[in-house]
Amino acid sequence: MTADSASMQDDQPLILVIDDDPISRRLIRFWMEKEGYVVAEAVNGQEGLEVFQKTMPDIILLDFMMPVMDGLAFCKAFRELQAKAGIALLKTTETQPQYSVPPYRELTAYLQAEELLTKIARTPILMITAREDDESVTQAFAAGATDFITKPIHWTILRQRVRHLIYQAKLYQRLEATNVQLQRLAALDPLTQLANRRVFDLVLERQWRLMLRNQIPLSLIFIDVDFFKNYNDTYGHQAGDHCLFEVAQAIASQIQRPTDLVARYGGEEMIVILPDTPGEGAQLVGERIIAQIQSLAMPHCASPVAPIVTVSLGIASMEPGCVASPEKFVALADGALYEAKARGRNQMVAKVWDQG
């Protein structure tokens, strides 16, 4: 047995037993707890669905014949639950179909939906039935059962089936969880925990097309930490990293809508995409960002403009009908940021694309 397989078995898996017969439930509980498993119970399929969503078991032992909702009906409802989890996952990404992980504020919702979907998809169902004719077996597998065992139950066989199915399911879940984590890491800047430059480029391209198609405004906010090199030289790079993280989180706290994006553009520069936002709205967001960062009151004795960490902002806005490009749009925001720095920093400058 490998170390991984041992650790998977040492997690004390949870078994959900769905059976209307109290004697059967009691016997199964006895044998499963004897093997070190934790057992939850339900008396029919309907209750089983409710208990599943509360406990998220590692395996379901399901009776074929039950009142209210039998085993076949449970399997069908269980797969519908899986479909709903998939819809929840799609809703977090439906506005960004071109990349696998959605922007900053939607990552949590995405990962929660992905975790639920993975759990449901990989939770094995072991059907327990007195029937072993071809039609019943075919119905069980067609409904979504992973395996089946016949009554009267051979307890040694049940123990081995349960052990094997749990191990297999956990292996799949770990592989898929690793894949989700890799997707998350590919989308996030490791220092600031904001979306990275790659995600920014993809989202900007997408939002640019939406602006043109739907005739809605679009705004960018370019943010630069004032005299950050002086901060690094004075306080050290570790303190500089902490400063960037705090500034990034302060910016993110002021971005309210799930369609907005906060990203680290590079170095000490952050950038915000504000879809369906005219220049006036972007300036209000910019004012909130400046105030929030000032409220951190992080000392910066090497700054000529203030004794605390401050930022300069360059805001660019595009109205419907513009004929520029995403690259020129970023350049407009960058130019506004340059002007804010030239004027003395610790302020913002806003520009609107001039068609002329």
Secondary structure, 3 states (H helix, E strand, C coil): CCHHHHHHHCCCCEEEEECCCHHHHHHHHHHHHHCCCEEEEECCHHHHHHHHHHHCCCEEEEECCCCCCCHHHHHHHHHHHHHHHHHHHHHCCCCCCCCCCCCHHHHHHHHHHHHHHHHHHHCCEEEEECCCCHHHHHHHHHHCCCEEEECCCCHHHHHHHHHHHHHHHHHHHHHHHHHHHHHHHHHECCCCCCECHHHHHHHHHHHHHHHHHHCCCEEEEEEEECCHHHHHHHHCHHHHHHHHHHHHHHHHHCCCCCCCEEEEEECCEEEEEEECCCHHHHHHHHHHHHHHHHHHCCECCCCCCCCECCEEEEEEEECCCCCCCHHHHHHHHHHHHHHHHHCCCCCEEEEECCCC
